[in-house]
Every structure is written in structure tokens, then in C-alpha cells.
Amino acid sequence: MKVLFVCTGNTCRSCMAEAIFNNNCNIDNIQAFSAGISIVPGSVASVNSAGVVERKLGGDIYKRAAVQLTEEMISEADIILTMTSTIRDILHSYFEKYRGKIFSLNEYVGEEGDIIDPYGSNLTVYEKTYEELSVRLESLLLKLKEDKGIN
């Protein structure tokens, strides 16, 4: 199963979500990927995102290049989870035939609102976004286990 996390530039939220999910996922044959709807060519994970991931997970995403979302990625993913309802709505309008597998992350796990975009903010905001993602991804993993009948 392929889970695709999507944000705007793929340098903060979605790359943190990918790292957290892949680090914490204990379900066989599930892997997360991430992309952005409007990346800056040549950009990499933000220093603060990479720093938080390194401190919390021991992972190194400092040189992780931003990935531009493509229709091929959407077609190959089993579920697409966006960081905001606005991004979800944009994907619904551009990729109508994949509408049934595109949700905002919060919507999919039964929460309100959007994942805060820390871009350009201080480290405290990045840490808050990381913690919010951790909680939502824990809920996502429980939901996926339930859907697969895993205890």
C-alpha cells in the first residue's frame, strides 16, 4: 500500500509526515511518500523540518529534494492525504477520477481543521507542527490497522 502525503512545497509538513509515518509504521507492505503541489525547483527540506526530524526520530532529511506532485504519483498511490482542505479541493478539481482516494489528513482521521504550515516560522512552530502530525499519524496508523483487521 502506498500512502502519499501532499502539501504546498514539500519542504515542511509532507516531508515530516513521510518521515514520521515510515518511522512509526509497523504494518507490513505500507510505505509513505510525499510531494508538493507547487515546489520550488532545487529546494530541499527546510532546516527546521530536518532539525526536528533529526532530534525526534534520528533521521536525516537535510538533503531531501522537494518532489513535484504528478498524476502518475496520484494514480499509483492507494490513498492521498493532504495537509489542508484547500489542497484536497485543488486535487479533487484537477484529478476528478481519483477523488475517492484524496482526503485531508485531518478529515481522514476524524479531526477538524488543517495542519499548520510552519514555513518561515521559528523552531517552536515547526515543533508544534511535528507534534500535531505525530498525533494525527498515530490515529492514521490505528485506522489503517483497523481497516486491515490487524490488532
Order of alpha helices (4+ residues) and beta strands (2+ residues): beta-alpha-beta-alpha-alpha-beta-alpha-beta-alpha-alpha
